[in-house]
């Protein structure tokens, strides 16, 4: 395999440019092609020529510019090779704005920087070094593993190949991130769904230093962090620990079962709404923690067998104490409320699905279909079949 063939193969496989810089014209063309702003000193003939002069066959030269765009340079015989540009991390528009502000660059819109960086492949640094070593090994027959030297470009530090953004930039990013976390917690505590969702989206969009490899496992870790923030908001709102644990635990299970990052993101939004709905109800009705816990349990688990003594035991109350407390605050008993919820859910299923009455009865926790018909008729003054027919006729007339 020739050097030219190896370069084309690597470029096609990894989608990272591989350029042979063997003459002044190729150097000039390279600079013109990949410079996205005139502040990039790397993409000037003088700096690039200096890097090439320092190349030797035993080591690679890594450059990282102020926009966190990277290049890796190698020498094959007397032929210089440029592998890049590429990136090892994503920058959002918000992060780009902070970076440009620190660099005091005013003629480069943040969205344009994010867009232009987005043209470059994002990969792990070790992958880039591995691939260039494989290329050199195949074309030379030499299995030498090249060391990597970092070349200082602009204000980048010589001895730091990964974190080159100055500390004040980090501080600003961290402070903004913290402020948005506090906003999310407060919005949840207030039961403000719109504000909470917006705060989460800002955090999700502008996570500082989103490293490559954002796999589904990392998305699950992110979901765990979000759950912690939401739990904190719920605690501040006075939500009982039993409800907090149920909501958070259920979301954790759904996240574990998710098979895509999009599904996990959707679960984030669903969880935010559930917390806000519960907190809004809590603040509106001023239920005690025990009554709110019972209502939440019934509304979420109406489809399974629920016994009064088991619910009472979970709250360290006697059945009579629970009945008295629940009726005092809601005007009905726990089991009567369970019955209302089951029939209400069944009515929705009758109106919106074609499932059989027996299946609908079972889906709301009533296994005896005859008993279900009797209960439904008592509540709605008609049979389930008549209710479905009436609803269907109403729709057809619209």
LOTORLO-425832 format. One record per residue (C-alpha): residue in one letter; residue number from 1; chain; x, y, z negated. Coordinates in Angstrom, 1 decimal, padded with zeros to 4 digits. Each point is the difference from the previous one (the first is absolute). Layout:
N
[site 'A' NUM 'A' [X Y Z]];
...
This chain:
398
[site 'X' 1 'A' [000.0 000.0 000.0]];
[site 'X' 2 'A' [001.4 003.4 001.0]];
[site 'X' 3 'A' [-000.2 003.0 -002.3]];
[site 'X' 4 'A' [-002.6 001.7 002.2]];
[site 'X' 5 'A' [-002.2 -003.2 000.0]];
[site 'X' 6 'A' [000.3 -000.3 -003.8]];
[site 'X' 7 'A' [-000.9 003.7 -000.5]];
[site 'X' 8 'A' [-003.1 -000.3 002.2]];
[site 'X' 9 'A' [-001.1 -003.2 -001.7]];
[site 'X' 10 'A' [000.4 001.5 -003.5]];
[site 'X' 11 'A' [-001.9 003.1 001.0]];
[site 'X' 12 'A' [-002.9 -002.0 001.5]];
[site 'X' 13 'A' [-000.2 -002.2 -003.1]];
[site 'X' 14 'A' [000.2 002.6 -002.7]];
[site 'X' 15 'A' [-001.3 003.1 001.9]];
[site 'X' 16 'A' [003.0 002.0 -001.3]];
[site 'X' 17 'A' [002.0 001.8 002.7]];
[site 'X' 18 'A' [003.5 -001.4 000.7]];
[site 'X' 19 'A' [002.2 002.4 001.9]];
[site 'X' 20 'A' [003.5 -000.4 001.4]];
[site 'X' 21 'A' [001.9 003.3 -000.5]];
[site 'X' 22 'A' [002.9 -000.6 002.3]];
[site 'X' 23 'A' [000.2 003.4 001.7]];
[site 'X' 24 'A' [-000.7 003.7 -000.6]];
[site 'X' 25 'A' [-003.1 -000.2 002.2]];
[site 'X' 26 'A' [-001.5 -002.9 -002.1]];
[site 'X' 27 'A' [000.7 002.0 -003.2]];
[site 'X' 28 'A' [-001.7 003.1 001.3]];
[site 'X' 29 'A' [-003.0 -002.0 001.3]];
[site 'X' 30 'A' [-000.3 -001.8 -003.4]];
[site 'X' 31 'A' [000.0 003.3 -001.9]];
[site 'X' 32 'A' [-002.6 001.6 002.3]];
[site 'X' 33 'A' [-002.3 -003.0 -000.1]];
[site 'X' 34 'A' [-000.1 -000.5 -003.8]];
[site 'X' 35 'A' [000.4 003.5 -001.5]];
[site 'X' 36 'A' [-003.4 001.1 -001.4]];
[site 'X' 37 'A' [001.2 003.2 -001.6]];
[site 'X' 38 'A' [003.0 002.2 000.5]];
[site 'X' 39 'A' [001.0 -000.4 -003.7]];
[site 'X' 40 'A' [001.0 -003.6 000.7]];
[site 'X' 41 'A' [003.8 000.4 000.1]];
[site 'X' 42 'A' [000.4 -003.7 000.8]];
[site 'X' 43 'A' [-001.5 000.4 003.4]];
[site 'X' 44 'A' [002.7 002.4 001.2]];
[site 'X' 45 'A' [002.9 -000.9 002.2]];
[site 'X' 46 'A' [002.6 001.1 -002.5]];
[site 'X' 47 'A' [-001.3 -001.9 -003.0]];
[site 'X' 48 'A' [-000.8 -003.1 002.0]];
[site 'X' 49 'A' [003.5 000.0 001.5]];
[site 'X' 50 'A' [001.5 000.3 -003.4]];
[site 'X' 51 'A' [-001.9 -003.0 -001.2]];
[site 'X' 52 'A' [001.1 -002.0 003.0]];
[site 'X' 53 'A' [003.7 000.9 -000.8]];
[site 'X' 54 'A' [-000.4 -001.5 -003.4]];
[site 'X' 55 'A' [-001.4 -003.3 001.2]];
[site 'X' 56 'A' [002.0 -003.2 -000.3]];
[site 'X' 57 'A' [-000.9 -003.6 000.7]];
[site 'X' 58 'A' [-000.1 -001.0 -003.7]];
[site 'X' 59 'A' [-002.8 002.3 -001.2]];
[site 'X' 60 'A' [-003.2 001.7 000.9]];
[site 'X' 61 'A' [-000.8 003.6 -000.6]];
[site 'X' 62 'A' [-003.4 000.9 -001.4]];
[site 'X' 63 'A' [-001.4 003.5 000.4]];
[site 'X' 64 'A' [-003.1 001.4 -001.7]];
[site 'X' 65 'A' [-001.2 003.5 000.9]];
[site 'X' 66 'A' [-002.1 002.5 -002.0]];
[site 'X' 67 'A' [-003.1 -001.5 001.5]];
[site 'X' 68 'A' [000.9 -003.4 -001.3]];
[site 'X' 69 'A' [000.6 -001.3 003.6]];
[site 'X' 70 'A' [002.8 -002.5 000.2]];
[site 'X' 71 'A' [002.6 -001.2 002.5]];
[site 'X' 72 'A' [002.4 -002.8 -000.1]];
[site 'X' 73 'A' [003.2 000.2 002.1]];
[site 'X' 74 'A' [002.3 -002.9 000.9]];
[site 'X' 75 'A' [003.1 -000.6 002.2]];
[site 'X' 76 'A' [000.3 -002.9 002.4]];
[site 'X' 77 'A' [003.5 000.0 001.4]];
[site 'X' 78 'A' [000.4 003.6 001.0]];
[site 'X' 79 'A' [-003.8 000.5 000.7]];
[site 'X' 80 'A' [-002.0 001.9 -002.6]];
[site 'X' 81 'A' [-003.6 -001.1 -000.6]];
[site 'X' 82 'A' [-002.8 001.9 -001.6]];
[site 'X' 83 'A' [-002.8 -002.0 -001.6]];
[site 'X' 84 'A' [-003.0 002.3 -000.7]];
[site 'X' 85 'A' [-001.6 002.4 -000.8]];
[site 'X' 86 'A' [-002.1 -002.0 -002.5]];
[site 'X' 87 'A' [-001.5 000.6 -003.5]];
[site 'X' 88 'A' [-000.1 -002.0 -003.1]];
[site 'X' 89 'A' [-003.0 001.8 -001.6]];
[site 'X' 90 'A' [-003.1 001.8 001.1]];
[site 'X' 91 'A' [-000.7 003.7 -000.7]];
[site 'X' 92 'A' [-003.5 001.3 -000.1]];
[site 'X' 93 'A' [-000.9 003.4 001.2]];
[site 'X' 94 'A' [-000.1 001.3 -003.6]];
[site 'X' 95 'A' [003.4 -001.5 -000.7]];
[site 'X' 96 'A' [001.3 001.5 003.2]];
[site 'X' 97 'A' [-001.3 003.4 -001.1]];
[site 'X' 98 'A' [001.9 -000.2 -003.3]];
[site 'X' 99 'A' [003.1 -001.1 001.7]];
[site 'X' 100 'A' [000.0 002.8 002.6]];
[site 'X' 101 'A' [-000.7 002.5 -002.8]];
[site 'X' 102 'A' [003.1 -001.2 -001.9]];
[site 'X' 103 'A' [002.1 000.1 003.2]];
[site 'X' 104 'A' [-001.4 003.6 000.6]];
[site 'X' 105 'A' [-001.0 -001.0 003.5]];
[site 'X' 106 'A' [-003.0 002.1 001.0]];
[site 'X' 107 'A' [-000.2 -000.6 003.8]];
[site 'X' 108 'A' [-000.8 -003.7 -000.2]];
[site 'X' 109 'A' [-003.7 -000.9 -000.9]];
[site 'X' 110 'A' [-000.2 -002.8 -002.5]];
[site 'X' 111 'A' [-002.5 -002.0 002.2]];
[site 'X' 112 'A' [002.4 000.2 002.9]];
[site 'X' 113 'A' [002.9 -001.3 -002.1]];
[site 'X' 114 'A' [-002.2 -002.9 -001.3]];
[site 'X' 115 'A' [-001.1 -000.7 003.6]];
[site 'X' 116 'A' [003.5 000.1 001.5]];
[site 'X' 117 'A' [001.4 -002.2 -002.8]];
[site 'X' 118 'A' [-002.9 -002.3 000.6]];
[site 'X' 119 'A' [001.5 -000.8 003.5]];
[site 'X' 120 'A' [002.9 -001.8 -001.6]];
[site 'X' 121 'A' [-000.1 -003.6 -001.3]];
[site 'X' 122 'A' [-000.2 -000.3 -003.7]];
[site 'X' 123 'A' [001.9 -002.9 -001.5]];
[site 'X' 124 'A' [002.2 -001.0 -002.9]];
[site 'X' 125 'A' [003.6 001.1 000.1]];
[site 'X' 126 'A' [001.3 -003.5 -000.6]];
[site 'X' 127 'A' [-001.8 -001.2 003.1]];
[site 'X' 128 'A' [001.6 002.7 002.2]];
[site 'X' 129 'A' [003.5 -001.0 -001.3]];
[site 'X' 130 'A' [-000.7 -003.7 000.5]];
[site 'X' 131 'A' [-001.2 000.5 003.6]];
[site 'X' 132 'A' [003.0 002.1 001.1]];
[site 'X' 133 'A' [002.3 -002.6 -001.6]];
[site 'X' 134 'A' [-001.7 -002.7 002.0]];
[site 'X' 135 'A' [000.3 002.0 003.2]];
[site 'X' 136 'A' [003.8 000.5 -000.5]];
[site 'X' 137 'A' [000.5 -003.6 -001.0]];
[site 'X' 138 'A' [-001.8 -001.3 003.1]];
[site 'X' 139 'A' [001.9 002.2 002.5]];
[site 'X' 140 'A' [003.4 -000.3 -001.6]];
[site 'X' 141 'A' [-000.1 -003.6 -001.4]];
[site 'X' 142 'A' [001.3 001.5 -003.3]];
[site 'X' 143 'A' [-002.1 -000.7 -003.2]];
[site 'X' 144 'A' [001.4 003.0 -001.8]];
[site 'X' 145 'A' [-002.5 001.6 -002.4]];
[site 'X' 146 'A' [000.6 003.8 000.4]];
[site 'X' 147 'A' [000.1 002.2 -003.1]];
[site 'X' 148 'A' [-002.1 003.2 000.1]];
[site 'X' 149 'A' [001.4 003.5 -000.6]];
[site 'X' 150 'A' [-002.4 003.0 -000.4]];
[site 'X' 151 'A' [000.9 003.1 002.0]];
[site 'X' 152 'A' [-001.1 003.3 -001.5]];
[site 'X' 153 'A' [-002.4 001.8 002.3]];
[site 'X' 154 'A' [-001.3 003.5 -001.1]];
[site 'X' 155 'A' [-000.7 000.1 -003.7]];
[site 'X' 156 'A' [-000.1 -003.7 -000.5]];
[site 'X' 157 'A' [002.1 -001.6 -002.6]];
[site 'X' 158 'A' [003.0 -002.1 001.0]];
[site 'X' 159 'A' [-000.5 -002.7 -002.7]];
[site 'X' 160 'A' [-003.8 -000.5 000.3]];
[site 'X' 161 'A' [-001.3 -002.0 002.9]];
[site 'X' 162 'A' [-003.6 -000.2 -001.1]];
[site 'X' 163 'A' [-001.1 002.9 -002.2]];
[site 'X' 164 'A' [001.3 003.2 001.7]];
[site 'X' 165 'A' [-002.9 002.4 -000.8]];
[site 'X' 166 'A' [001.2 002.4 -002.7]];
[site 'X' 167 'A' [-001.3 -000.3 -003.5]];
[site 'X' 168 'A' [-002.2 003.1 000.1]];
[site 'X' 169 'A' [-001.9 -001.5 002.9]];
[site 'X' 170 'A' [-000.5 -003.2 -002.1]];
[site 'X' 171 'A' [-001.3 002.1 -002.9]];
[site 'X' 172 'A' [-002.5 001.9 002.2]];
[site 'X' 173 'A' [-001.3 -003.3 001.5]];
[site 'X' 174 'A' [-000.3 -001.6 -003.4]];
[site 'X' 175 'A' [-001.8 003.1 -001.5]];
[site 'X' 176 'A' [-002.5 000.1 002.8]];
[site 'X' 177 'A' [-000.6 -003.8 -000.3]];
[site 'X' 178 'A' [-000.5 000.4 -003.7]];
[site 'X' 179 'A' [-002.4 002.8 000.4]];
[site 'X' 180 'A' [-002.1 -002.0 002.5]];
[site 'X' 181 'A' [000.0 -003.0 -002.4]];
[site 'X' 182 'A' [-001.3 002.3 -002.8]];
[site 'X' 183 'A' [-002.7 001.3 002.5]];
[site 'X' 184 'A' [-001.1 -003.6 000.7]];
[site 'X' 185 'A' [-000.2 -000.8 -003.7]];
[site 'X' 186 'A' [-002.0 003.1 -000.7]];
[site 'X' 187 'A' [-002.3 -000.5 003.0]];
[site 'X' 188 'A' [-000.8 -003.5 -001.2]];
[site 'X' 189 'A' [-000.6 001.2 -003.5]];
[site 'X' 190 'A' [-002.4 002.6 001.3]];
[site 'X' 191 'A' [-001.8 -002.6 002.2]];
[site 'X' 192 'A' [000.8 002.2 003.1]];
[site 'X' 193 'A' [000.2 -002.5 002.8]];
[site 'X' 194 'A' [000.8 002.5 002.8]];
[site 'X' 195 'A' [002.9 001.5 -002.0]];
[site 'X' 196 'A' [001.3 -003.4 -001.1]];
[site 'X' 197 'A' [000.0 -001.4 003.5]];
[site 'X' 198 'A' [001.8 003.1 001.3]];
[site 'X' 199 'A' [002.6 -000.2 -002.7]];
[site 'X' 200 'A' [000.6 -003.7 000.8]];
[site 'X' 201 'A' [000.3 000.7 003.7]];
[site 'X' 202 'A' [002.6 002.6 -000.7]];
[site 'X' 203 'A' [002.0 -002.4 -002.1]];
[site 'X' 204 'A' [-000.5 -002.8 002.5]];
[site 'X' 205 'A' [001.1 002.3 002.9]];
[site 'X' 206 'A' [002.9 001.7 -001.6]];
[site 'X' 207 'A' [001.6 -002.7 -002.2]];
[site 'X' 208 'A' [003.6 001.2 -000.4]];
[site 'X' 209 'A' [002.5 -002.0 002.0]];
[site 'X' 210 'A' [-002.2 -002.7 001.5]];
[site 'X' 211 'A' [002.6 -002.6 000.7]];
[site 'X' 212 'A' [-000.2 -002.3 002.9]];
[site 'X' 213 'A' [-001.4 -003.5 -000.7]];
[site 'X' 214 'A' [-003.4 001.3 -001.2]];
[site 'X' 215 'A' [-001.4 -003.5 -000.1]];
[site 'X' 216 'A' [-003.2 -001.2 -001.5]];
[site 'X' 217 'A' [001.8 -000.8 -003.2]];
[site 'X' 218 'A' [001.1 003.6 -000.3]];
[site 'X' 219 'A' [-003.5 001.1 000.7]];
[site 'X' 220 'A' [-001.2 -002.2 -002.9]];
[site 'X' 221 'A' [002.6 001.6 -002.3]];
[site 'X' 222 'A' [-001.3 003.4 001.1]];
[site 'X' 223 'A' [-003.5 -001.2 -000.8]];
[site 'X' 224 'A' [001.1 -000.9 -003.5]];
[site 'X' 225 'A' [001.4 003.5 -000.5]];
[site 'X' 226 'A' [-003.3 001.5 001.2]];
[site 'X' 227 'A' [-002.0 -002.2 -002.3]];
[site 'X' 228 'A' [002.1 001.2 -002.9]];
[site 'X' 229 'A' [-000.7 003.6 000.8]];
[site 'X' 230 'A' [-003.7 -000.7 000.4]];
[site 'X' 231 'A' [-000.1 -001.8 -003.3]];
[site 'X' 232 'A' [001.6 003.0 -001.7]];
[site 'X' 233 'A' [-002.7 002.2 001.5]];
[site 'X' 234 'A' [-002.7 -002.4 -001.3]];
[site 'X' 235 'A' [001.6 000.0 -003.5]];
[site 'X' 236 'A' [000.0 003.8 000.0]];
[site 'X' 237 'A' [-003.7 -000.1 000.9]];
[site 'X' 238 'A' [-000.8 -002.3 -002.9]];
[site 'X' 239 'A' [-000.9 -003.0 002.0]];
[site 'X' 240 'A' [000.0 -003.2 -002.2]];
[site 'X' 241 'A' [003.0 -002.2 000.3]];
[site 'X' 242 'A' [-002.2 -003.0 001.0]];
[site 'X' 243 'A' [-001.3 001.9 003.1]];
[site 'X' 244 'A' [003.4 001.3 000.8]];
[site 'X' 245 'A' [001.5 -003.5 -000.1]];
[site 'X' 246 'A' [-002.8 -001.5 002.1]];
[site 'X' 247 'A' [000.2 002.6 002.7]];
[site 'X' 248 'A' [003.8 -000.1 000.1]];
[site 'X' 249 'A' [000.2 -003.8 -000.2]];
[site 'X' 250 'A' [-002.5 -000.5 002.8]];
[site 'X' 251 'A' [001.9 002.4 002.2]];
[site 'X' 252 'A' [003.2 -001.8 -000.8]];
[site 'X' 253 'A' [-001.5 -003.3 001.2]];
[site 'X' 254 'A' [-001.3 001.6 003.2]];
[site 'X' 255 'A' [003.4 001.5 000.7]];
[site 'X' 256 'A' [001.7 -003.3 -000.5]];
[site 'X' 257 'A' [-002.4 -001.6 002.6]];
[site 'X' 258 'A' [000.4 002.8 002.5]];
[site 'X' 259 'A' [001.9 -001.1 003.2]];
[site 'X' 260 'A' [000.7 003.4 001.5]];
[site 'X' 261 'A' [001.3 003.4 -001.2]];
[site 'X' 262 'A' [-003.2 001.6 001.4]];
[site 'X' 263 'A' [-002.1 -002.3 -002.2]];
[site 'X' 264 'A' [002.0 001.1 -003.1]];
[site 'X' 265 'A' [-000.5 003.6 000.9]];
[site 'X' 266 'A' [-003.7 -000.5 000.4]];
[site 'X' 267 'A' [000.0 -001.6 -003.5]];
[site 'X' 268 'A' [001.7 003.1 -001.3]];
[site 'X' 269 'A' [-002.9 002.2 001.2]];
[site 'X' 270 'A' [-002.6 -002.5 -001.2]];
[site 'X' 271 'A' [001.6 -000.1 -003.5]];
[site 'X' 272 'A' [000.1 003.8 -000.2]];
[site 'X' 273 'A' [-003.7 000.2 000.8]];
[site 'X' 274 'A' [-000.9 -002.7 -002.5]];
[site 'X' 275 'A' [001.9 001.8 -002.8]];
[site 'X' 276 'A' [-001.6 003.4 000.9]];
[site 'X' 277 'A' [-003.5 -001.6 000.1]];
[site 'X' 278 'A' [000.4 -001.6 -003.4]];
[site 'X' 279 'A' [001.4 003.2 -001.6]];
[site 'X' 280 'A' [-002.7 002.2 001.6]];
[site 'X' 281 'A' [-002.7 -002.3 -001.5]];
[site 'X' 282 'A' [001.8 -000.1 -003.4]];
[site 'X' 283 'A' [000.1 003.8 -000.2]];
[site 'X' 284 'A' [-003.5 000.5 001.4]];
[site 'X' 285 'A' [-001.8 -002.4 -002.4]];
[site 'X' 286 'A' [002.4 000.2 -003.0]];
[site 'X' 287 'A' [-000.3 -003.7 -000.6]];
[site 'X' 288 'A' [001.9 -001.5 -002.9]];
[site 'X' 289 'A' [003.0 -002.2 001.0]];
[site 'X' 290 'A' [-001.9 -003.2 -000.8]];
[site 'X' 291 'A' [-003.1 000.9 002.0]];
[site 'X' 292 'A' [002.1 001.2 003.0]];
[site 'X' 293 'A' [002.0 -003.3 -000.2]];
[site 'X' 294 'A' [-003.2 -002.1 000.1]];
[site 'X' 295 'A' [-001.5 002.0 002.9]];
[site 'X' 296 'A' [003.2 -000.3 002.0]];
[site 'X' 297 'A' [000.2 -003.7 -000.7]];
[site 'X' 298 'A' [-003.6 -000.6 001.1]];
[site 'X' 299 'A' [000.4 002.2 003.2]];
[site 'X' 300 'A' [003.1 -001.8 001.1]];
[site 'X' 301 'A' [-000.7 -003.6 -001.1]];
[site 'X' 302 'A' [-003.8 -000.2 000.3]];
[site 'X' 303 'A' [000.4 -003.0 002.4]];
[site 'X' 304 'A' [001.5 -002.3 -002.6]];
[site 'X' 305 'A' [-001.7 -001.5 -003.2]];
[site 'X' 306 'A' [000.2 002.7 -002.6]];
[site 'X' 307 'A' [-001.1 -000.9 -003.6]];
[site 'X' 308 'A' [-000.8 002.6 -002.6]];
[site 'X' 309 'A' [002.0 -001.7 -002.8]];
[site 'X' 310 'A' [003.1 -000.2 002.3]];
[site 'X' 311 'A' [-000.3 003.7 000.9]];
[site 'X' 312 'A' [-000.4 000.9 -003.7]];
[site 'X' 313 'A' [002.9 -002.2 -001.1]];
[site 'X' 314 'A' [002.3 001.7 002.6]];
[site 'X' 315 'A' [-000.8 003.4 -001.7]];
[site 'X' 316 'A' [000.2 -001.5 -003.6]];
[site 'X' 317 'A' [-003.7 000.7 -000.6]];
[site 'X' 318 'A' [-002.9 -002.2 -000.9]];
[site 'X' 319 'A' [-002.8 -000.5 002.6]];
[site 'X' 320 'A' [-002.4 002.0 -002.1]];
[site 'X' 321 'A' [002.5 002.9 -000.4]];
[site 'X' 322 'A' [000.6 000.1 003.7]];
[site 'X' 323 'A' [-003.7 000.0 000.9]];
[site 'X' 324 'A' [-000.7 002.8 -002.5]];
[site 'X' 325 'A' [002.9 002.1 001.3]];
[site 'X' 326 'A' [-000.7 -000.6 003.7]];
[site 'X' 327 'A' [-003.7 000.8 -000.4]];
[site 'X' 328 'A' [000.6 003.1 -002.0]];
[site 'X' 329 'A' [002.2 001.5 002.7]];
[site 'X' 330 'A' [-001.7 -001.3 003.2]];
[site 'X' 331 'A' [-003.6 -000.8 -001.0]];
[site 'X' 332 'A' [000.3 -003.6 001.0]];
[site 'X' 333 'A' [001.7 -003.2 -001.1]];
[site 'X' 334 'A' [003.2 -001.5 001.5]];
[site 'X' 335 'A' [-001.8 -003.0 001.5]];
[site 'X' 336 'A' [-002.8 002.2 001.4]];
[site 'X' 337 'A' [002.6 002.2 001.6]];
[site 'X' 338 'A' [001.7 -003.1 001.5]];
[site 'X' 339 'A' [-003.4 -001.0 001.4]];
[site 'X' 340 'A' [-000.6 003.5 001.5]];
[site 'X' 341 'A' [003.5 -000.1 001.7]];
[site 'X' 342 'A' [-000.6 -003.5 001.4]];
[site 'X' 343 'A' [-003.4 000.9 001.5]];
[site 'X' 344 'A' [001.4 003.3 001.3]];
[site 'X' 345 'A' [002.9 -001.7 001.7]];
[site 'X' 346 'A' [-002.4 -002.7 001.4]];
[site 'X' 347 'A' [-002.2 002.7 001.5]];
[site 'X' 348 'A' [003.0 001.5 001.8]];
[site 'X' 349 'A' [000.9 -003.4 001.4]];
[site 'X' 350 'A' [-003.6 -000.6 001.2]];
[site 'X' 351 'A' [000.0 003.4 001.8]];
[site 'X' 352 'A' [003.4 -000.2 001.5]];
[site 'X' 353 'A' [000.7 -003.7 000.7]];
[site 'X' 354 'A' [-001.7 -003.0 001.6]];
[site 'X' 355 'A' [001.1 -002.3 -002.8]];
[site 'X' 356 'A' [-002.6 -002.4 -001.3]];
[site 'X' 357 'A' [-001.9 000.8 -003.2]];
[site 'X' 358 'A' [001.6 -003.0 -001.7]];
[site 'X' 359 'A' [003.5 001.2 000.9]];
[site 'X' 360 'A' [-000.7 003.5 -001.1]];
[site 'X' 361 'A' [-001.4 -001.2 -003.3]];
[site 'X' 362 'A' [003.2 -002.0 -000.6]];
[site 'X' 363 'A' [002.2 002.9 001.0]];
[site 'X' 364 'A' [-001.3 002.1 -002.8]];
[site 'X' 365 'A' [000.2 -002.7 -002.6]];
[site 'X' 366 'A' [-003.5 -001.4 000.0]];
[site 'X' 367 'A' [000.2 -003.7 001.0]];
[site 'X' 368 'A' [-003.7 -000.8 -000.2]];
[site 'X' 369 'A' [-001.6 001.6 003.1]];
[site 'X' 370 'A' [-003.5 -000.4 -001.4]];
[site 'X' 371 'A' [001.0 002.0 -003.1]];
[site 'X' 372 'A' [001.6 002.5 002.3]];
[site 'X' 373 'A' [-003.2 000.5 002.0]];
[site 'X' 374 'A' [-001.9 000.5 -003.3]];
[site 'X' 375 'A' [002.4 002.5 -001.3]];
[site 'X' 376 'A' [000.2 001.9 003.3]];
[site 'X' 377 'A' [-003.8 000.2 000.2]];
[site 'X' 378 'A' [-000.2 001.4 -003.5]];
[site 'X' 379 'A' [002.5 002.7 000.8]];
[site 'X' 380 'A' [-001.1 001.0 003.5]];
[site 'X' 381 'A' [-003.7 -001.1 000.0]];
[site 'X' 382 'A' [000.6 -002.2 003.0]];
[site 'X' 383 'A' [001.8 -003.1 001.0]];
[site 'X' 384 'A' [003.5 000.1 001.4]];
[site 'X' 385 'A' [-001.3 -001.1 003.4]];
[site 'X' 386 'A' [-002.6 002.8 000.0]];
[site 'X' 387 'A' [002.7 002.5 -001.1]];
[site 'X' 388 'A' [002.3 -001.0 002.9]];
[site 'X' 389 'A' [-002.8 000.1 002.5]];
[site 'X' 390 'A' [-001.1 003.4 -001.2]];
[site 'X' 391 'A' [003.5 001.4 000.2]];
[site 'X' 392 'A' [000.5 -001.5 003.5]];
[site 'X' 393 'A' [-003.3 001.5 001.2]];
[site 'X' 394 'A' [001.0 003.4 -001.4]];
[site 'X' 395 'A' [003.3 -000.1 001.9]];
[site 'X' 396 'A' [-001.6 -001.0 003.3]];
[site 'X' 397 'A' [-002.3 003.0 -000.1]];
[site 'X' 398 'A' [002.9 002.5 -000.3]];
